[in-house]
């Protein structure tokens, strides 16, 4: 039986690909995973307590648009964090994690044609892989735009030809960025919103790392759109409890934006989706209304940022992350470095090429890098970073020269 060709261009997903790379190689020490962005800090106690108190509601179908108290908690949080007042009845939809929303938004919001042309969907390169799959799912052209050191690790969408920008229906932006930890500042947002207004496309702002930062809270897409007086439908934000509240298994997040966009997501879910069980929604409500655990969580990550600076500060081209919980380290050849690190220390990192796409003009911008997740406990992170420094750093025995961008994978 023939399979559809629309996803034939998708490479093997990053983590199975890494397992295949390392499966026949023995680790050189106690295994330590620094690959996946799965928070390991303590989960707030309020989750288990709230779910247990509402366990009887597993017997009920949850409302498609989300429980009213959860929607109110989310819009109250947006008002407090971003200073933007939204209608909980029409401008927010709770999600089963942000991946559901980021993928389904393309289905719900990207038209089949734009001005009679093949639609295009923009995304940074490297990027969260759901963006590319979503573009292919709706028959749009995925256009990865390099996010490199030269561009501050954020994509310069304005560099694209006018003919391409006129075809764009959606633009994915992750800030703070995964994997680089870069933050789109107010000037970047103003330029992007002006570009979207001029070429009439919608910005899908992936902000799931937005509550983990060093000093200053990153600006949000809705606040920047409001300040610019943009079309209320211009920006839709996506946020999650996975990173903010150390609850990746809760699979709970939200999308918020203009009423027409949210209505389209709700309609799609009515036919092909499923809202979170009510006990999960009750726990999510409690989490969005509490900032104490978020501040404590942020302090733990700040301590690991400082640890990274201390251990890797002399590492060539080390860029301290401004936010998020990943390090993006230029090691010359990310795949070779991941193998070497595994064989000599048992520390597992992700080759940056697995998060990027090869393009004719720019190659794969992730190829020279490794992504290192700072999610484990402080002592484990210290051990992993020390191994990276000693094995991959300058002067390490057998260390490969840093030759710049190379093709990997």
N, C-alpha and C positions, 0 to 999 in steps of 0.2 A: 504494500500500500504506500502510495506516494505521500511524502510529508511536504508541508508548505515551505517555500523557499525564502520567505520574508526574513527568517532568522538565520539563514545560512551564513551570513557574514559575521555573526557573533562568535568571538573566540570562546574557548573553554573558560568557565568562570574562574576567578582568581584563586580561590582556595582549593578546589580540586586540582587546579593546575600546579599549585605549590606542593600539594601532597604527592602528585606524580613526580615532580622534580626531585623530591627528597626521599621517596619511599624506599629506595634501594641503598641509601646512604646511612651509615651508623652515626648517631649523634656523638659529639666529642665530649659530652658532659651531661649533667642533669638537664632534662628538657625544660625549656622555658619558652612559652608562646608569647611573642610580641607582635603578632600579626593582625588578628581581628580586633575591631573596636568594640569589644564586649566588656563593659565596665565591671570591675571586681570589687569596688568599694561596697561597704555594707548597704543593703537595701533598707529603706526606711521601714520601721516597724509598723507604721500606720497601714501599710499595704495588707499584710496578713490579717491584721485586726479588722480592717474594714471589709475585706472579702468574706471573712468568717461571719461577720455580723449581718451580711446580706446574702449568704449562701442560698437561701431559699429562692432568690430571684433568678437562679440558674434555671428554674422551671418556667421562666417567662421569655417570650420573644422580646428582644430589646427593640426600641423604636429605631427606624431606619435613619432618622436625622440625628440620633443621639439623645440621651436623657436631658431634659431642660436644665437640671442643676449643673450638669457637666458643661453644657454650652455656656451657661452663665459664669461658671468658674473660669472658663477659658477666656471669655471676653473681658472679664474683670482683670485677669492676669495681663492680657494685652494692653488694657488701659493703664495699668500700673507700670508695666515694663516699657511700653512703647509710646504711651500717651495718645493712643488712638481709640476712639469710642466706636465700637461695632455693635450691631444689633444681633443678639444671640439667637434670634428667631430666623434670621436670613443670611448671616455672614460668617458662619462657622459650621464645620462638620467634623466631629470626632472621627478618628481613623484607627484602623488596626496597624499602627506604626506608620511612619512617614513613607515607607516604600510603596504601600498600597496607594496612597494619595499621589505621590510623584509619578507613578506609572499610569494610574487611571486618569489623572488630569489631562494627559495627552489624548487619551481616548475621548474624553468628554469635551475638550476645549479646542483641539486642533482641527480646523476645517479640512475637507478633502482637497480643495483647491483654494489658492489665494490669487485673486486677479487673473484667474484662468491658468495659473502656473502650478507646478509641482511644489508643494509646501516644504519648507525647511525648518528644522528645529536645531537651535544652537545649544551648545554645552561646552564647559571647560574641558581641557585635555591636559592631564588626566582627570577622571571624573567617576562619580558613583555610577555603577554600571546599569542601574535601572533607567537612567536617562536615555542611553542609546537604545536599549531594548524597547522603550516606550515609543521612540521615534519610528523604529521599524514596524512596530505593531500597528501604527496608524498610516503606514505607507508614506511617511514623510522622509526627507533626506536628513540624516543626522550629520551635523557639521561640528566636529570637535575643533575648538579654537585653543591654541597653545596657551597654557598658564605656566610661564617659566620665570626664572629669576629676572630675566630682562623686562618682564611685565609686572613685576611684583607678585608673582605667583597667582595672578588673577587674569582672566582672559580679556584681551582687548577686542571686544566685539566690533568696535567702530572701525577696525582695520579692514573689515570685510568689504568687498565691492558692493556698490549700491544695488546692483542687479540681484545679489544674494540677499541682502537685507530686505529688499522689497518682497521676497518670497517667505520671509520668516513669520511663523505663526506663534511660536513659543520659544522662550529663552530660559534655560536652566542656569541658575547661579547658586553656588554653595558658598555661604559666608557665615562664620569662619569656614575656610575651605578644607575639604578632605581631598588630598592628604596633606596639604602644605601648611595649614594653620594660618593662612593669610586672612586679613579682614578687609572687606570693602568699606572704605571710609565714606564720609558724606559726599565728597567730590566725585568719587567713583559712581556712587548711586545717582547723583544728579545727572551725570553724563549718560549713564545707562538708561535712566527713565526718559531723558530727552530723546535718546536714540529710539527707544520703543514707541514713544509718542509720535515721532516723525515717521517711522516706518510701520506703525500700527501692529505691534506684536505684544504679547502678554509675557510678563516675567514670572517664572515660578521660582520662588526664593526658598531654597533648602536651608533652614536655619537651625537644624537639629543640634549643632555644636555651639549655639549662641550663648549658652549659660555657663560655659567653661572658658574663662579668660584670665589673663594676668592682672590687668589694672582697670581698664575701661571697658564697659559693656559695649559690644559691637552694635552699631546702628542697625535697625530693622527695616525691611523693605516697605512695610506699610507706613511706618512713620515718615520715611523719606518720600514716598509717593504723595502722602498727605501734604507734607511741607512744600512739595513742588506743584501742588494743585493739579495733579495728574488725574486722568480718568480713574474713577474708583475701581474699575475692573482691570486696571493695568498691572497690578501686582497681586499675586496670591502667595501667602507664606505657608510654610510647612514646619511644624515643630513637634517634638517628641519628648516623652518621659524617659526614654532609654538612657540617654546620656545625662540629662539634667537631674534625674532622680535615681540613677543606678538601677533601672528596672527594664532591661532589654526584653526579658521574657514576658512582660506585661503586654507588649505589642500595642502600645497606646500613644496616639499623637493626635494632631488635628491639622486641618487646612482652614485658612481664614482669608477672606478677600471680598470682592464685590458680590452682590446678591445674585447676579446672573450666573457667574462662574460657580458659586456654591450650589445653586439650584441644579446646574448641569451635573455636578458630581453626585448630588443626592439622587437625581433621576437615574444615573447609571447604576448606582448602588442598589436602587429598588429592583432592578432587573438582574444584576449579576454580581452583587456583593453581599456582604454580611456585616452588620454592626457588631461591636464588641459586646459580650455578655454584660448584663447590668451590674453584677458584682465588680467586674473589672472597671466599669464606668464609675461606680461609687468610689473605688480606690483612687481612680484618676482625678476625680473631683477633689478629694482630700489633698492630693499631691499638688495640684495647681494652686490650691489655697494656702500652701505652706512654703515659706522661703527659708526657714531655718535649716532644713536639711540640705538645701541647695548651696547655701553659704558655706556649710561645713564641707560639702563635697568639693566646692571650688577651692577651698583652702588646701585640701589634700593634693589637688592637681597643681596648685601653685608651688607647693613644696617639691613636686617632681619636676616642674619647669626649672626651679633653681638647681635641683640635682643634675639635670641635663646640662645646664650651663656650666656647672662646676666640672663635670666629667668630660664633656665634649666641647667645651669652649674653644679649645685649640684645634679642633678637628677642621680640616680644610673646608671652607665654604659652609660651615655650620651656620644655620639661620635659626635663631631662637623662635619658636612658634609664639605668635601673639595670642592664640586661642585654640580651642579644640584640645585633643590629647594625642596627636601624632607628631613624630619627628619625620622630616623629609630630608634624608641625608644623601648627598652626592658622593657616591663611592666609585664612580667611573663606569662600572658595569653591575647593575643591581642584581641580576640573576646569578652571576659568578660570585658576588659578595655573599648572597644568601646561602649558597652552597658552602662556601668557605667557613662562614660563621657557624653553620649547623655542624659541619664535620669537626670543627675545632673546639666548639663550646657547648653545643646543644641548644643554642639560642636560635629561635625561628623568627625570621622577619619576612616581609613581603616584598618581592621585587617590584619596583615601581612600574616597570613595563606592563605588568598585569593589570594595572589600573588605567593605562593609556591606550591610544590607538595610533597605529602607523598612518601617517599622512604623507602624500607625495612631496609637499613643500617643507615639512618640519620633522619628518621621521616620527619616532615615538618619544615625546618629551619626558616620559617617565623612565626610559631605559637606563640612564645613569644612576638612578636613585633606589634607595630602599625606604619603605615605610615602616616605622617603629611605633607600636602602640604603647603608651605609658599607662596602661590600665591595671597592671598588677600591683601588689603591695610595694611599699617603698624599698624594702630590702631587695626584692626580686628585680625591680627596675634598676636599682643600683648595680646589681650583678650583671644584668643584661647590657647596660650602657658601658660598663667597664670592659666587658668582652668585646663590644663593638670597637671601642677605642683601641684596645690592645691588639686586636686581630686585624682590623681594617684601617686603622689610623696610620699616619705617616711614620715610617720607620719600623712598622710591625714586620716580623719575619715573613718573607714571601709576599708582602702586600703588593697588590697590583698597582701600577701607576694610574693616576687619575687622568684619563685620556679624553674626558668630555663625553658627548653624546655618542652612544653606540647602540646598535640594534640588538635587542635581546628577545629571546623567545620566538 
